[in-house]
């Protein structure tokens, strides 16, 4: 079952309350969120081409590669995109817009294989999702948004406040549970996270819940302790369901740029990460990091977030992201924006 479907009779709200969110289409929010990244790219390419046309020679290709790297696409991804551009259009005269369209095509090709919405498998009841990430990445808020969107899709949800080292995370998840009509399993700060996860899965099974979302601590500076804790959580879950967790989602803060690579490597080793959710794209000029993550790791990117409201997180769409990153905004896109939101 695809995620993030909203009932047509219910207004989109910030956190499940009654205050309507601004009436802007998702593509508009995505473009706005990626505005800093696309402006950096557009300014760099525009400055190189001076508003006219320029022959695509070796010097131009080298300059374009440098521009892509400044937008956090990373050296390997930038080199690939420039090499592909050179193979197609070398020695031709191109405009700035043609260059950006060429890069959007190349970026879309990199992103398309990893753009996979997270799906809840009805064969597992509950479908168990372990959510990991460093503190401050938006992990707990992401769980709340996932809960809201699944509740809107008609699924029953239980949340487990497994970041027992942070009282604020427990309190925040309790608020999301109340707002979304989800069940929650929580204990006092300092409680054993694995024991809480064990109880949460048993309770979710007894209650016939569709989905169990488990929060976890994110103290990456204490890597050995965190690794042991995550391994213990997985071990106790598998005493109840040998296939649990069915998904392990890593939440990444886009503002960290290329440092996201080291986070993926660390959590992949610790928790067998199955997919990514990228948050805080609205406050960064590093939107290109999603492309470099796709190029390097090939992990599914299930969703991206461009703001604080539940409606600001949607399934990852490769072509929309690629065009928005390169600042390609047409009237046709805006018309499609409205139609897609009506169908959401």
Secondary structure, 3 states (H helix, E strand, C coil): CECCCCCCCCCCECCCCCCECCCCCHHHHHHHHCHHHHHHHHHHHHHHHCCCEEECCHHHHHHHHHHHHHCCCCHHHHHHHHHHHHHHHCCCEEEHHHHHHHHHHHHHHHHHCCECCCECCCCCCCEEEEEECCCCCCHHHHHHHHHHHHHHCCCCEEEECCCCCCHHHHHHHHHHHHHHCCEEECCCCCCCHHHHHHHHHHHHHHCCCCEEEECCCCCHHHHHHHHHHHHHHHHHHHHHCCCCCCEEEEEEEHHHCCHHHHHHHHHHHHHCCCEEEEECHHHCCCCCHHHHHHHHHCCEEEEEECCCCHHHEEECCHHHHHHHHCCCCCHHHHHHHHHHHHHC
